[in-house]
Every structure is written in structure tokens, then in C-alpha cells.
């Protein structure tokens, strides 16, 4: 498992107390769902490792996501590591394409 806190859509205001963490949000897509994973940590290596673990976990378990009837999930590109503009904390993010029966 990830062993980090996972959030949906927005980061909580007290994010510095719960790092590392992963944010999952939808970012559009036609006939599929595009999701963005953002991992934030106290250092760039941990942020990148965390987003890679989250990507691998989603790819491996797409068919078992309750309520979505997922067919598959794949990353659209390699993770990108950048500092967060607002907090200055290291982040790594990627986009994933999710195919599911309700799309």
C-alpha cells in the first residue's frame, strides 16, 4: 500500500503536518477519465517515489476500484518533479488515463 494520506481534489490547509501526501483529482477527458496525481513531500525524492507508488498501485488495481467498474488505468507520461508555487514544498505529478464502463 501507499502508507501516506490521500486527498481528493484539494490539499488541506495543514498539509505540512501530514507529509508526504497524495492528491487525486479529475482533469477532464472525453470517453474516458483523466486524473492527475500530485505527491507532495519534504524532499523531491520522496515526492517522486510517492507518485510512482501511487501510479503503480492504480495501474495494478484498476479493475477492483469499487463503484467505477474500471477497465484499466495507465499513465500518460512520466512524473514531473517541481516545487509547489504556494508552499515551496517539493511535488511530483503525473496524468493518468482511466477507462471505465461508466465513461
C-alpha positions in Angstrom: 0.0 0.0 0.0 1.0 3.7 -0.1 1.3 4.4 3.6 0.6 8.1 3.0 -2.5 10.2 3.3 -4.6 10.5 0.1 -6.8 13.5 -0.6 -9.3 14.3 -3.2 -9.5 17.5 -5.3 -7.7 19.9 -3.0 -5.0 19.9 -0.3 -6.0 20.5 3.3 -4.7 23.7 4.8 -2.5 21.9 7.3 -0.6 19.9 4.7 2.8 20.5 6.3 1.8 18.3 9.2 0.9 15.3 7.2 3.6 15.0 4.5 4.1 13.0 2.4 0.7 13.0 0.8 -1.1 12.3 -2.5 -3.8 14.4 -4.1 -6.1 12.8 -6.7 -8.3 15.0 -8.9 -10.1 14.6 -12.2 -8.9 16.8 -15.1 -11.4 16.0 -17.9 -11.3 13.6 -20.8 -13.8 12.6 -23.5 -15.0 8.9 -23.4 -12.5 8.3 -20.5 -11.5 10.0 -17.3 -8.1 11.8 -16.9 -6.9 12.0 -13.4 -3.9 13.9 -12.0 -1.9 12.5 -9.2 0.2 15.0 -7.2 2.5 13.9 -4.4 3.9 16.4 -2.0 6.7 15.8 0.5 9.6 17.4 2.4 12.1 16.4 -0.3 11.9 15.9 -4.1 13.0 12.2 -4.0 10.2 11.2 -1.6 7.6 13.2 -3.7 8.7 11.4 -6.8 8.8 7.9 -5.2 5.4 8.5 -3.7 3.7 9.5 -7.0 5.4 6.5 -8.7 4.0 4.2 -6.0 0.5 5.7 -6.4 0.7 5.3 -10.2 1.7 1.6 -9.9 -1.0 0.9 -7.3 -3.7 2.4 -9.6 -2.4 0.6 -12.7 -2.3 -2.7 -10.8 -5.8 -2.4 -9.2 -7.9 -0.5 -11.8 -10.3 -3.4 -12.2 -11.0 -3.5 -8.4 -12.0 0.1 -7.8 -15.4 -0.1 -6.2 -18.1 1.9 -7.8 -16.3 2.7 -11.1 -16.1 -0.7 -12.8 -12.7 0.2 -14.1 -11.3 -1.4 -17.1 -7.7 -0.1 -16.9 -5.6 2.9 -15.9 -2.4 3.9 -17.5 0.0 6.8 -17.1 0.1 9.3 -19.9 3.6 10.5 -19.3 6.5 10.2 -16.8 6.2 12.0 -13.5 7.3 15.6 -13.4 9.1 17.0 -10.3 8.5 20.7 -9.4 8.3 22.8 -6.3 4.8 23.9 -5.3 4.3 27.6 -6.1 2.3 28.3 -2.9 4.2 26.4 -0.3 7.6 25.9 -1.8 7.4 22.1 -0.9 8.6 19.6 -3.5 5.9 18.0 -5.6 5.8 15.3 -8.3 2.8 14.9 -10.5 1.5 12.9 -13.5 -1.6 12.4 -15.5 -3.3 9.1 -15.9 -5.9 7.9 -18.3 -8.7 5.8 -16.8 -11.1 3.7 -18.9 -14.2 2.5 -17.1 -17.6 1.3 -18.1 -19.4 4.5 -16.9 -17.2 6.8 -19.0 
